[in-house]
């Protein structure tokens, strides 16, 4: 419990004590007013003060205003015990709401407690702890058993199991050794690791995750905006109704007493407080985001939860999204007097500065880093390949389009896998075949999404043969291959124009060339563990462990959250209308009104917290 909550609790206890004493001893006259007013002041002064502040700033109609005029009105008609009790119960309800929100925030904060406090730098045989922000790219850090990995990097020495649960939701530890890339925020479970830093702290995985979580609450969903608009209309409406309840009946109904209808109006105002809606709706979305983060799904705003819950089209990139992106060189076919070694060397060196998975496979197969000056004038051509000068020779490495555009005479090959054609000094030198594997959970993901009513499509820059083979295995009917980034955007725009207004288009990708289409889709989903920084920045949802099944799980979580939101809206408004009618008819006391208000809020809050559980 926070200090502020303890202070409110103390005020409630003291006010209840004074109220009980006043009821037991039943003082009369001025003393009676003074004792009840003291109890009221202890528990209600802050609420009246906030109401006055809002009144001055122009924000008149809120729950503080409603409670203040209702309870002060009760004092005006000498209903002192009810006025104090109303304010006490209101404060108890507010305390409970505060505690519920704190619990939700704490749950997410504990889950995302991945910010490292320090990094270990070894100097002259001694370990020095410094802030992660001071570590530079290329520095080597040491991570002991039980410590968080403070920055992204590559293991240079050591062997250990690391816990990635806070990042990916995966409970099984991952084994790492020299050459393995590791992410900040993971915990070293055993052994000692030495890691060469590849990114500054500001660009590290942990920093980006914390930024996403912190900014998520700033993006409101349509349901939250509905509550804001609803409150602006609803609150002045009920205040006007309360005034009419006070004035009209004594004027038009024979023997109607002003005091009786004034009391009914005050009760009406107490019932009208929209606390359950104002608190529970944002809390439901926040809990949904928290529940998703537990599973390694980072959602950048509650508005994306609404889109995620109603997909009409789910569009996938292929490489690194539906397939593992772990390419292996399976065939090398040289031509025109070149041998296999030379072909692989020129292709690998030309691709040495590319981050594409195919480039990694070529570099892995070649196994030697380029020397200074060996490779220069490197140009990466989107949807085509690369052009570079290697050992003084112009090398083209890419697909058929690259060869055609440079008027290279070559033999077109039809094989399963990605074919990299190589030309040296504008003469065809041969081709290299690289094969990829479909991810284990890809087929199940497609089936689950189809069960949710979504249509599936796959967009890829890869060849038609490879794309059709993958699509057939995954039972995807709509396949678009050999695409440039701009063409992917055009196709997604077509889907957006075709979809129903209440539905959405989701796109999932991981490459730097997917950034434009990730931004164009209603919800862009990036594969975060191996995906490019550009894709993660452009996306609205990040899957931290590259598991496509998390997309279907994200839809499930979003649907559950939206169901809870709709339940709370229907329940809160329905109960409010019922009690408002009863209050206007004089069938509800002010005590009952507050119990009703607090009760509805408590039930709605408890329902909202269900979204934390997957």
N, C-alpha and C positions, 0 to 999 in steps of 0.2 A: 504494500500500500504506500502511495506517495505521501509526501508531507502535506500537500494540498488536500488529499483525501482524508488524512488523519484530522486535519483542521475542521473539515466539514463534519466528520463523524463526531468530533468533540462538541461542535455547535448543536448537532441533533440531540445528543445525549443530554446536554445542559437544558436545552429548550423543552425536551420531554419531561425532565425532572421538575422544571418550574411549572409546566402545564399540569402535571399530576398533583403537585402541591396546591395549586390554585383550585383544582376541581375538588380536592379533599376538604380544604378549609373554607371554600366558598366565601371569599372576601366580598365586601359590598362597596358601592360608590366609586370614588376616585381610586381607592386602593385596588379594587378589582380591575379597573382599566389599566392602572400602572403595572400590575403584575403580569397581566396578559400581554401588554404592550412590550414589556421587557423580554418575554419569551418570544414574541413575534420579531422583535428587533434582532435578537441573537441569531435566529435562523433565517430571517427574511430580508435583513438590511441589504445584503449583497445583491439580491435579486431586484429589489426596488431601485437600488443604485444603478444597476445595469440597464434597467428599463428607462430610467431618466437619461442616462448617457445615450442610449439608442434614440430616445425621443428627440434629444438635442441634435443628433447627427442625421435625423430624418428617417431612421429605421424604426418606425413606430410599432408595427404589428409583429411581435414575436412572442414566444412563450413567457418571457419575463414580463412583458407588458400585460398579457392576459392574466397571469397569476397576481400581479401587483394590484390591478384594478379590482379583481375579484375579491381578494383578501382585504384590501382597504375598504371596499364596499361593505364587506361583512362586519368590519369594525364600525362602520357608519350606522349599521342597523343593530349594533350591540351584540352581534353573534361572535363574541371574542374567542371562545374555545374552538369553534369551527375554523375561524381565520388562522389561528396558530396551528391547529392540526393539519389544515390544508397545506400550509407552507412546510411543515415538518415532513409530511408524506411526499410532497413535491421534491424536497431536498434528498429524501431517501431514494426516490426514483432516479434523480440526477446522479447520485453517488453510485448507484448500481450501474447506470449507463457508463459512467466514467470508468468503473472497474472492468466492465465488459470490453470497452474499447482498449483499455490498457492491456488486458489479457490477450486480445487479438494481436495488438502491436508487439507485445512481448513474445508471443509465439513465433511471429515472423522474424523478429529481431534475433531471437535465440537461434532460429534456423539459419539466418543469414549472418551470424556472428563470425564472419570469415575475414574481417579486416585484420591484417597482421600488425602487431605493435612494433616490431623491429625486424631487422635483417642482420645476420651474422656475417661480418667480413673478416677474413683472416689476414693478419699482417704481422710479419716477423714471428710467426709461430703462435701468435696470440689472437683470440677471437674477440672482436669488438662489435657491440650492438649499436646499430645506427638506424635512424628512421628509414623506412623503405623508399621514401621520396628522394633520399640522397644517393641511392644506388643508381649507377649509370649502366647503359647498355654495354655488354662485354665484361662487366665485373663478375667475379665468381663469388657466390655466397655459399655458406654452409648451413644446412638444415639438420638439426639434431632430432632424435626420437621424441615424438610428442609435440613438435613445433609445427606451426602453419608454414606452408611455403609462401614467402612474402611477395614474390614476383614471378612472372612467366619466364620460362627458360628451358634449357636442355641440360640433362644430367651429364656431367663429365666424369664423375667418379662415385662409386657406391651402388648399392643394391638395396631396395626397401619396398615395403608395401605402403601405399598411400590411400587415405580415406577421402574419396571425392563426393561423399554423400551430400554435403552442403551445396555443391555446385550442380551435380547431375541427378541427385535423388537415388543413385545406385548404392546399395548397401554393401555390396561385395568389394573388398579392397582391391586395388589395382597394383600389379607388380611393375616397378620401374627399374631401369638400369642405365648404364652409360649409353648415351645416344637417344634416350627417350625424352620427348617433349613433355613438360609438366606445367600445370596451371597454378597460378596463385590461388590461395584459399583452401587447397587440399592440405590434409594433415599427414605428416610423416609418422607412420605407426611403429616402424622399427628401423634400425640401421642409421647410418649417417650419409647424407647426400651432399655432394658438391654440384652446384648448378651454375651454368653460365647464363647470365641474364640476357634475354632477347628483346624485352620491352621495358620502357620506363614505367614507374608505378601508375602514373596517370592514364596509361593506355593498357594496363594489365587487366586480366579477366576479373579479378576481385574488385577493382575500382569501377569497372563498367557495370558489374552486377549491382553494387551498392548504389550507383547512380540511377540505374533502372528502377530499383525498388523505391528509392526516395522520390523519384519523379512520377511514379505510377499513379499516386493519389491526385496529381494535378490535372489529369485528363478525365473529365466526367463522362459517364455514360448517359444515354438518353433518359433512362429512368431517374437518375440523379437530377438531371436538368428539369425533368417533369416535376419532381418534388419541389425544387426551387420556385418554378413558375406557379405550381399549385399553391404553395404557401403565400405567395404574393397576392393571389386572388382570394384564397380561402379565408385568411386571417381578417382582413378588413370586412369581408362578407359576414363572418360570424359576429364581429363587433357591432356592425349595423343591425343585425338581427337581434342581438342582446338589447340594444337601445330600443328597438321597436317592441320587444317583449315587455320592456319596462314601461313604455309610454302608452301604447295602443290599448291593451286590455282594460286598464282603469277608465279609459275614455269611452269605450264602446260596449263594455260588459257591465251590466247592472250589478252593484254590490261588490265589484272587483276592488281589492285593496292594493294600493300602490306598493306597500311594504312587501306583500306576498309576491307580487310579480317582479319586484326589484330583486328579491332573493332568488327567484327562479332564473332571472337574467344572469346573476352572478354565478350560479351553479352551471348555467349554460356555457359561460366563458371558461370556467375551469375544465369542463368536459372537452371544450373545443381545442385545447392545446395539442398541436400536431407532433408531439415529442416522438411518438413511436415511429412515424414516417421519417422525421428529420434525422433521427439517430440510426434506425435499423437499415435504411436503404444504403447509405454509404458504407456502413459496417458490413453489409452482405457482400458488396463488391470487394471491399478490402480483404475480407475473409477468403473470398474466392481466389484472389490474387495470391494470398498467403498459401492456400491449399495447393495451388498450381506450382508455386515455388518449391514446395516440399518435394514435388515429383521431378524437379529439374526443368520446369517450364516457366520462363520469366516473361510475364505479360506487362507491357509498358504502360498500360492505362486501363481503367475500368470500361472505357468505351469499346476497346477491342474485345472484351469479354462478350459484349452483345453481338458483335459481328461474328466472333468465333462460334457462337452458339447456333448460328443459322446459315451454314454454308450451302449454297446451291451448286457451286463449282469448287473443287479442290484441285489446284494445278500444281504439278510437281516438275522441278528440274530433275534430271536423271543422275548425273555423276556426283557422287558425294551425298546425295539425298536419298534416292531409292537404291543406289548401288554403293558399295563400300568406298569407292574412290581410291582403293588401294590397288593401283594398276601394276601389272608385272609385264615385262617384255617377254613375249612368247614366240616371236618370230622376227628374224632379221634377214632381209633379202636385198643384197647389194646389186648394183647394175653399173654398166659402163666403166669397167676396170677397177671399181672400188671394192674393197673387201669389207667383211662384216665389222671388223674392229674399227676401221676408219669411219664407216657409216654411223655406228653408235657414238663414236667420239665427237664427230661434228654435230650430230643431233643433240647430244647431251650438253655440249658446251654452248651451243646456240640457245638452249633452253635454261641455261644455268642461273639466270636471274628471274625466271618466271616462278610464280607460286602455284600454278595449275597442277593438279594431281598427275597429269600425264608427264609434265616436266620433272616432277619428283621421281617418277618411275624411271625415266631415262637417266637421270643423274645417279639414281640408286644402282642401276645396271652397269653404268660406266665406272662409278666408284672413285673418281678422281676430281678434285676441285680445280677450276681453271687458275692458271698463274696470272700475275699482274700483266696487263697489256695483251693477254692471249685472246680475249674476247672484248669487243667494243662495238659501238653503234648498234646497240640492241634495240629493236622495235617490236613490241608485242602488238599484234594486229587482231583486234577482237573478232572472234568467230572464224579466224583464218589460221593463225599460228604465230611464228616469230620469224624475224629477219635479223641477222647479225653478221658481223665480220669476225671470223674465227681463223687465227693464224694467217691473216691477210686475205682470206678467201670469203666471198659473200655466200652465206648459207641461208637457205630458205627451208624451214621445217614446219609442216602443217598439213592441212587437208587439201582436197581436190581444188577448192576455190582458190587457195593460195597459188597452186600450180597454174591453174587456168588464167588467173589475173596477171601472172608473170610470163605467160606464153611458154611454159615449160612443157616439152614433149615427154609424156610419161605414160605408163601402163596403169589404167584404173583397175584396182583390185577389189573383188567382192569376197570378203571374209568376215567372220564374226569377230568383233573387237574393233578397237580404234586404230585406224591406219594413219601413220605419220609418214608422209612423203618428204623426201629430202632432195634438194637440188643444190649443187655446189658450183658457183660461178655460172649460174643459169643452165647447168647441164644436170639432167636427172641422174641421181646417184643411188636410188633404191628406196625401199620402204621398210618401216618397222611396225610390227603389230603389237598392240598393247591391249590386254584383256582386263575386264573388271568383273566383280562378283556382285550379285544382288544381295542386299542386306537381309538377314534372317527374318526380321519382323515386317518387311515391306509388304508381302502378300496379305498378311493378317491386317495390316493398317488399311490397305485398299478395301478389303472386305468390310471392315468396321465402318469406314467412312461411307461406303455404299449403303450399309444398313441404316445410317443416319439420313439417308436420302440425298446424298451429295453425288454429283456427276464428277468423274475423275478424268483428268487430261494430263499428258506428259509433254513437256517442251524441252528440247535439247539441241545443242549445236552439233551433236555427234551425227554420224552417218545414218542413213535410213535403215540399213541392214541391222546395225547394232540396236538402234532405237526400237525397231519392230520386234526384234528378238526379246528384248527386255519387257516390252509392252505385252507380248504374248504370254510370257511367264507370269506376269502380274495381273493379267486379265484386264488390261486397260485398252479401251476401244479408240479413244481420241488421242492420236500420237502426231506430234509435229516435230520433224527432225531438220538438221542442217540449218538451224536458225541463228541469226545474229541477235544481239541484245535488243535492238530496236524492234525486230520482228516479234520477239517474245512479248514486248510491251503491247504491240498491236493486237496480238491474239488475246491477251488478258483483257484489253479494252473491249474487244468484241464480246467476251464473256460478261463483262460488266454491263454492257448495253443490253444483253439478252436476258439477264437475270431479273427476277421479280423484285420490286422495291424493298420488300422486307427481308430479302435474302442477301447473301454476301459471296464474294469471290476470295478464296484463300490461295496464296501462292507460297510454295515452300522451295527454297533454294539455298545454296551455300557459297557460290562463287562470286568473285568481284563483278563479273558480268551480269549477275542476277540483281545487283543493287537497284537499277532503274525499275525493273518489274516488281521487286519487293515493295518499293515505294508507291507504285501505281495501284497495286491490289488493295482491296478493302482491308485485308490483314496479310501482311508480309511475315512469313515464318522463316527464320534463319536457323540453320544447323550450326550451333555455337561452338562446339568443341574443336572442330576442324575447319569450320567456315572462315571466310575472309573477314577482316575487320570491317570492310566497306559493307558487306552483306549484313553483319550484325548491327551496324549503326543504322542502316536503312530499314531494318525489320521492325515490326511491331511486337512480335513474339520471338523469343530465342529458346531453342531446344538445346540444353546444355550438354547432352551426351550423344547427340547425332542419331538418336533412335527414332525412326519415323513413327513408331507406335505411339509416341508421346503426342503426336498431332491429334489422333483419335481420342486420346485421354484428355487433351486440352479441350476438345469439343464437348466431351462428357462433363468436365468440371464447369465449363461455361454454361452448359444447359442446366446443370444442377443449381448454379448460382442464380441464373435468371428465374428459375422456378421459385427459389426462396424469395427473391425480390418481389415477384408477382404475388406470392402468398402473403407477404407482409403488407403490400399495398392493399390487397383485397380485404385482408383481416382488419387492418387498422382503420381503413375508411368505413367498412361495414359496421364495425363496433361503434365507431364515433357517431355515425348517423343514427344508430339505434338509441344510444345514450343521449344524444342531443335532443331527439324527439321526446324521450322520457323526461329529460331535464326541463324542456319547455312546457311540458304538461304538468310539472310539479310532482312527478312520480320518482324523482331522484334527488337525494339530499346532497349537500356539498361534500360530505364525508364519502358518500358513495361515488360521487363524481371523481374525486381524487384517486380512490381505490381503483376505479375503472381506468383512469388515465395511466396510473403507474402500472397496473396489471397488464394492460395492452402493450405498454412499452417493454416490460420485462419479457413477455412471451415473444414479442417480435425480435428482441435482441437475442434471446436464446435460440430462436429459429435461424437468425442471421449467422450465428457462430457455427451452425452445422456446415457452412460452406468451407470451413477450415479442414474438415475431414474428407478425404478422398474415398 
